[in-house]
Amino acid sequence: MCIRDRYQRRVHGDWECDFGCERKGQGPCEPINGEQPSSEPPSSCYGYYQISSGYRKVAGDTCIGGIQHEPLQLPCPGLGRFASSNLKIVVFLGLLVGIILY
């Protein structure tokens, strides 16, 4: 399914309000209780975590481009971009350099 403009791009009909958000009339999706979602990372955070923009794609949406309401992606605190698998690569390369120099 894809509600498209004449260029086959995503339009507003391809998005619906995310859980905990609602649209009043033709306005944007906003939190039901008026409070913005927490931007705190989850307790187990590896690499990046996401915060809802208030929207989610309609199930089965196949459009590309056009209007974007994707969740905001934030780096996890601490090691940030070196978290998880990237950290393993950095450690491996460090050990390899150490062995070569030894």
N, C-alpha and C positions, 0 to 999 in steps of 0.2 A: 504494500500500500504506500502511496505517496501523493500527498496533496501538493501540487506543483504550480509554479508560475510558468510562464511560457518558455522559460529557459531550463526547466526541469530542476529548479533549485527548491530547497526547503522553504516553506512559508509558515506563518503563525499556526495554521491548522495542523501542522505536523508535531506540535508541542502541546502538552497539557500541564496543568499545575502539578508539581511534585507533592508528595505526602506532606501534610501540615501546612499547605499553602492553598490559597483560593484567589480567584479572579472576581473582581466586582465590576460588572458591566463589561466594557471592552478594555479595561485597564490591565496592568501587568499582574502576574501572579505574585502575591505577597503572603507572608506568614499570617496564619489565621489569628493568632494571638497578638500580632504586631511586633513580636520579638524576632530579631534576626537570629538565624541558626548559629550555634557555637562554632567558632573557628579553631577550637582546641583539637589537637591531633588525637587519634585513638590511642589507647594504652599500648597496643602492639602496632607500631608504625614502622614500616620498612620502605624506604625510598620516598614515596609520595602518598598523600591522602587527598580526598576530594570533599568539597563543600558544595551543597546544592545551590544552584542559581535560582531556585524556585520553580524550575521547569523540568520536565522529563520528556523524552521522545515518546510519541504515541506508539504502542506496541505494534511491531511489524513494519515500522517506518523504514523505507529504503532510499529516501532522498539523500542527496549529497549537496554540500555547499549551502548557499542562501542564508537565512536567518539562523544564528547560532545561540543557543542557550545552554551550552555544555556546562557541567559542573566546574567550579574553580579548582585547579589542581595545585596543591601547595607541597613544598618539600617537608619531610619529617625533620623535627629538630635533632640536634646532635650531629650525627655524621652527615646529614643532608643527602647530597647526591652520591656520597660514597657508601651509603647504607646497602645492606643486603649483598647482592651478587657483585656489585661494583667493588665492595670492600675486599671480597675474596680475590679479585683480579689485582688490586693494588698490593695486597699482602704477598701474593704469589710473585709479582714482579719485583717487589722489594727483596724477597728471599733470593730470587734468581740473581739479582744484581749483587747481593751480598756474597753469594757462592762464587760468582765470577771474580769479584774483587779479592776474595780470600785466597 
